[in-house]
Amino acid sequence: MNYVVTLIANRDTGALSAAALTRVRDAISGGEPVWLSHGEAAEISTDAVSDFHLVRTALDVASIDVFCTPAHGRRKSLLIADMDSTIVTGETLDELADFAGLKVRIAAITARAMNGELDFKAALRERVAMLRGLSLDALERTWERVHLTPGARELVATMRAHGAYAALVSGGFSFFTSRVAALCGFDEHRSNVLLDDGTALTGQVAEPILDRDTKLETLTQLAATRGLPLDAAVTVGDGANDLDMIQAAGLGVAFHAKPVVAAAARIRVNHADLRALLFAQGYRADEIVSGWENRPSPAGR
């Protein structure tokens, strides 16, 4: 069969049932359902791209992520991941702004930029300028608030264990990407650099700014360096600056994404965690390399 329909629930709910899988199989005239993780993820082979309305009707459960991918070449050799609200649960710039008493104001700009309503570079410069004079110890205090998204370490560790190259590519800042990359085991990280005078932020970000175009360029460059087609890559992000790389990759995933991104992406994860990207590639639960999902203490970083 030419395609695979993957169905994934949030692992804490275990909302996927054998009865629901049977109904979906019958609705799409698919093969026998195969459990990837009991109660959490399963797949059904089919000869044609499935009608998602039929799948949804057969499921009768709203909180299940469903997507259809080609059966050939499912396992990818390159991972490009966004950081904020993707590999980590929040927006690090917004949390940093909290120590300047500006979180609400800056978060509003962040939300508009991530939904594609503002020019990314201009919005970043505006927000960083508002933090001029903020003591550098606010960076460490912000880091203490950072938490990995469930499944982040498992995603990176499992793909690397099977020979993939993993890059963290963020419109955020190197202070955070360097640490998140180390926690998750990424091969490299690319991001922006906050400028400081040795004691406080200057309100400037180093040029050139890593933006939407740079993320796409990183995907194409890393694929070319490894002699891979873009179909061999998986990309994941939530904001408008991730959309080009999401649309260009063989498996491009909008993860709990902003409306403009969710509307334009073919693969959307709205309920599950980052393990969904492994199930989409056909990994079974017993193939997933385990990772500790909570932020360790500063001494354990």
C-alpha positions in Angstrom: 0.0 0.0 0.0 1.2 3.5 -0.9 0.2 5.5 2.2 0.1 5.3 6.0 -2.5 6.9 8.2 -1.1 7.6 11.6 -3.4 8.3 14.6 -1.9 9.7 17.8 -3.4 10.6 21.2 -1.9 12.5 24.1 0.0 9.8 25.9 -1.5 10.8 29.3 -5.0 10.1 28.1 -4.6 6.9 26.2 -7.7 7.9 24.3 -7.1 5.7 21.2 -9.0 2.5 21.2 -9.0 -0.7 19.2 -12.6 -0.1 18.3 -11.9 3.3 16.9 -9.0 1.9 14.8 -11.4 -0.8 13.4 -13.9 1.9 12.4 -11.2 4.0 10.7 -9.8 0.9 8.9 -13.3 0.1 7.5 -14.0 3.8 6.6 -10.8 4.0 4.4 -10.6 0.4 3.3 -7.2 0.1 4.9 -5.1 -2.7 6.2 -5.1 -4.1 9.7 -4.3 -1.5 12.3 -0.8 -1.8 13.9 -0.2 -0.5 17.4 2.9 1.7 17.7 2.2 2.5 21.4 -0.9 0.9 22.9 -3.6 3.4 23.5 -1.4 6.2 22.2 -0.4 5.7 18.6 -1.3 3.3 15.7 -1.0 3.2 11.9 -3.1 1.9 9.1 -1.9 1.3 5.6 -4.0 2.4 2.6 -3.8 2.6 -1.2 -4.9 6.2 -1.4 -4.7 9.5 0.5 -7.5 9.2 3.0 -10.5 11.5 3.3 -9.9 13.1 6.7 -13.6 13.8 7.2 -14.2 10.0 7.0 -11.4 9.4 9.5 -12.7 12.0 11.9 -16.3 10.7 11.6 -15.1 7.1 12.2 -12.9 8.1 15.2 -15.7 10.0 17.0 -12.9 11.4 19.2 -11.8 15.0 18.8 -8.5 14.8 20.7 -6.6 12.6 18.2 -4.0 13.8 15.8 -4.4 12.2 12.3 -2.1 12.5 9.3 -1.4 10.6 6.2 2.1 10.2 4.8 3.7 8.2 1.9 4.7 4.7 3.0 8.1 5.0 1.2 10.9 6.9 2.9 9.1 7.5 6.2 12.2 7.5 8.4 14.1 10.7 8.0 17.8 11.5 8.2 17.7 15.1 9.2 15.8 16.9 11.9 15.5 20.7 12.0 13.6 22.0 15.1 12.5 25.4 16.3 13.1 26.0 20.0 10.5 28.4 21.7 7.1 26.8 22.1 8.4 23.7 20.3 11.4 22.0 21.9 10.7 24.1 25.1 7.3 24.9 26.4 7.4 28.7 26.5 8.9 31.8 24.8 12.3 32.6 26.4 12.2 36.2 25.3 8.8 36.7 27.0 10.1 35.2 30.2 13.3 37.3 30.0 11.0 40.4 29.6 9.3 39.4 32.9 12.4 40.5 34.8 12.1 43.9 33.3 8.4 44.1 34.1 7.5 44.0 30.4 6.3 40.5 29.9 2.7 41.3 28.9 3.8 44.1 26.5 6.5 42.0 24.8 4.4 38.8 24.8 1.8 40.6 22.8 4.3 41.6 20.1 5.7 38.0 20.1 2.2 36.6 19.5 1.6 38.9 16.6 5.1 38.2 15.1 4.6 34.4 15.4 1.3 34.6 13.7 2.8 36.4 10.8 1.2 39.8 11.5 4.5 41.6 12.0 7.9 41.6 10.2 10.0 39.2 12.3 13.3 41.1 12.2 11.6 44.5 13.1 9.6 42.9 15.9 12.7 41.2 17.3 14.7 44.5 17.3 11.8 46.3 18.9 11.4 43.8 21.8 15.2 43.6 22.4 15.5 47.4 22.5 12.9 47.4 25.3 15.3 45.3 27.4 18.2 47.8 27.3 19.9 48.0 30.7 18.5 44.6 32.0 21.1 42.9 34.2 22.7 39.8 32.7 21.7 37.8 35.8 18.2 37.9 34.3 19.3 35.5 31.7 20.3 32.9 34.3 17.0 33.5 36.2 15.1 33.0 33.0 16.9 29.8 32.3 15.7 28.4 35.6 12.1 28.7 34.1 12.8 26.8 31.0 11.2 23.4 30.6 11.6 20.9 27.7 8.4 19.9 25.9 7.5 16.3 26.6 9.0 14.0 24.0 11.8 16.5 23.1 14.7 14.4 24.3 13.1 11.2 23.0 12.7 12.7 19.5 16.3 13.8 19.2 17.9 10.8 20.9 15.9 8.3 18.8 16.6 10.0 15.5 20.3 10.3 16.3 20.4 6.7 17.4 19.2 5.8 13.9 21.8 7.9 12.1 20.0 11.2 11.7 21.6 14.7 12.1 19.7 17.1 14.5 19.9 20.9 14.4 18.1 23.3 16.7 17.4 26.5 14.7 15.8 29.3 16.5 14.9 33.0 16.1 15.6 33.1 19.8 19.0 33.6 21.5 22.2 31.6 21.7 22.3 31.8 25.5 19.3 29.5 25.6 19.8 27.4 22.4 23.3 26.4 23.5 21.9 25.0 26.7 18.7 23.4 25.2 20.8 21.8 22.5 23.1 20.3 25.1 20.1 19.0 27.2 18.5 17.4 24.2 21.6 16.2 22.4 21.3 18.2 19.2 24.3 18.1 16.9 24.3 21.8 16.5 22.3 25.0 17.2 21.9 28.2 15.3 20.2 31.3 16.7 20.5 35.0 17.4 23.0 36.7 19.8 21.9 39.2 22.4 24.6 42.0 22.8 25.7 43.2 26.2 28.3 45.5 27.8 29.5 42.9 30.3 27.0 43.7 33.0 23.7 44.5 31.2 21.9 44.1 27.9 22.6 46.9 25.4 19.1 46.6 23.8 20.7 45.3 20.5 20.8 42.0 18.7 23.8 41.0 16.5 23.3 41.2 12.8 22.4 39.4 10.6 19.2 38.2 12.3 18.3 34.6 12.0 14.7 34.7 10.6 12.3 32.7 8.4 14.6 32.8 5.3 17.6 31.7 7.4 15.6 28.7 8.7 14.8 27.5 5.2 18.4 28.2 4.1 19.6 26.0 7.0 17.4 23.2 6.0 18.6 23.3 2.4 22.2 23.7 3.4 22.3 20.9 5.9 20.5 18.6 3.5 22.9 19.4 0.7 25.9 19.0 2.9 24.8 15.4 3.7 23.7 14.6 0.1 20.1 14.3 1.2 16.9 15.4 -0.7 14.6 17.6 1.3 12.2 14.7 1.4 14.6 13.1 3.9 14.1 15.9 6.4 11.6 16.4 9.2 11.1 20.0 10.4 9.0 21.2 13.3 7.9 24.6 14.6 4.9 26.6 15.7 5.4 30.2 14.3 5.2 32.0 11.0 9.0 32.1 10.8 9.0 28.3 10.7 6.4 27.9 7.9 8.8 27.9 4.9 11.0 25.1 6.4 7.8 23.2 7.4 6.4 23.4 3.9 9.8 22.5 2.2 10.6 19.3 4.2 9.4 15.8 3.4 7.8 15.7 6.9 7.0 19.2 8.0 5.1 19.5 11.2 3.2 22.4 12.7 3.4 21.7 16.4 0.6 23.2 18.6 1.0 26.0 16.1 -0.2 29.5 15.6 -3.4 29.8 13.4 -1.6 31.0 10.3 0.9 28.1 10.5 -1.7 25.4 11.3 -3.8 26.6 8.4 -0.9 26.3 5.9 0.8 23.1 7.1 -0.1 19.6 5.8 0.9 17.8 9.1 -0.4 19.3 12.3 0.1 18.0 15.9 -2.5 19.6 18.1 -2.9 17.1 21.0 0.1 14.8 21.2 3.6 15.6 22.3 6.9 15.5 20.3 6.8 11.7 20.2 4.3 12.2 17.5 7.1 13.0 15.0 8.6 9.5 15.8 5.3 7.7 15.3 4.8 9.6 12.0 8.1 8.0 10.9 6.9 4.5 11.9 8.9 4.2 15.1 7.3 1.8 17.7 7.4 2.6 21.4 10.0 -0.1 22.0 12.3 1.6 19.5 12.1 5.0 21.2 15.2 6.0 23.2 14.0 7.2 26.5 14.7 10.7 27.8 14.0 12.6 31.0 11.6 15.3 30.2 11.9 17.7 33.1 14.5 20.4 33.4 17.3 19.3 35.7 18.7 21.5 38.5 21.2 24.1 37.4 24.0 21.9 38.9 22.9 19.0 36.7 23.0 20.9 33.4 
